[in-house]
Amino acid sequence: MISTNLNKVQDQIFSKCSEIGRDSNDITLIAVSKTQSIETISDVYRIGQRHFGENKAQELRDKGKELNLDITWHFIGHLQKNKAKYAVEFAEYIHSVDSIQLLDEIDKQALKFGKVQKFMIEANTSGEESKYGIENFNKIVELAEYSMTLKNVEFSGLMTMAPFVDDETIIRNSFKVLKEHFDKLKKNGFDIKHLSMGMTNDYLIALEEGATMLRIGTALFGERNYN
Ligand SMILES: *Cc1c(COP(=O)(O)O)cnc(C)c1O
């Protein structure tokens, strides 16, 4: 079942990339495994998937400890300062940095773990108050500049979540805003690589707008069961 889903998603990514002239090797498919069991994750690992995403720090720690495999973990959820250590211990990328205080803590933990923590700045591109992330571009630049003063973190790109609406124009616009931020940062000299955007309902639009990392859960695992 999941292998069929995985093949289907990979095929769709491949076709979309061919259609728009992008190289599908530049795209990282992150299987969002929140709420999924160790067994399910192992199964998907066995059929070749290596990148997995979690949105709760303790859940990432528990799974990271138990699954002794060469999985590349991504932390994609809102991160509280006091739990940053769990994300730093296991995640190759933290996608959701949105304050100097959090980045300071990540830097401190990264030093302890003897690593350089790659991170994305989460931008709020939808104007929805319920969303995390930084809305103001100058504030994003400030945080990016601040990160350059820290030794144990590496600014790697931007992340956003499109609004949950049916209107494709609104979704696409949210991705366009992120891409504009990304291009402006690059013009200002930041050597960033990743645009983390696109989920089950909108990943093909995200690809068209320049996504390099897709965070996909439901299309691979089916509807989540939170019980
Ligand atoms: C759950 C989640 C996803 C995946 O959502 P689906 O719609 O199931 O693909 C992507 N990004 C974040 C931040 C999430 O929390």
The ligand as an ORCA input file, in Angstrom:
! r2SCAN-3c Opt
* xyz 0 1
  C       1.900     17.300      8.931
  C       2.786     18.252      8.218
  C       3.068     18.104      6.854
  C       2.467     17.004      5.989
  O       1.124     17.235      5.778
  P       0.263     16.319      4.756
  O      -0.857     17.187      4.365
  O      -0.147     15.115      5.520
  O       1.147     15.972      3.616
  C       3.932     19.010      6.259
  N       4.502     20.015      6.967
  C       4.260     20.201      8.271
  C       4.917     21.328      8.979
  C       3.406     19.335      8.955
  O       3.161     19.523     10.252
*
